Amino acid sequence: MPLAAGLFSLGLLATVTIFALYAAGYSDTPLWLNLTCMLAPLGLFLGVLFAVSAARRR
């Protein structure tokens, strides 16, 4: 579960960074930053997967 939270947090931070750069006038963001945004859905998916698997074990 900490892995999922960490990935989601990094993805969210990258998303906020892209919005801040766009607000500052930069429209051409680096590819690595755009790809880092994809960590948010991955972390969300892993979090749901961990929660469901923990609930099924009980």
C-alpha positions, 0 to 999 in steps of 0.5 A: 500500500505505501508503494501505491500511495508513493506512486500516486503522490509522485504522479499528482506532483508531476500533474501539478508541476505541469499545470504550474509550468503552463500557467507560467507560460511554458507550453512545451513540457519535457517528455519525462514529466509527461510520462511521470504523470502516468504514475497517478493512475498506476498508483490508484490502480495498485491502491485499489488492487491492494485494498481489494486483495486485503479485503478478500483475505479476511 
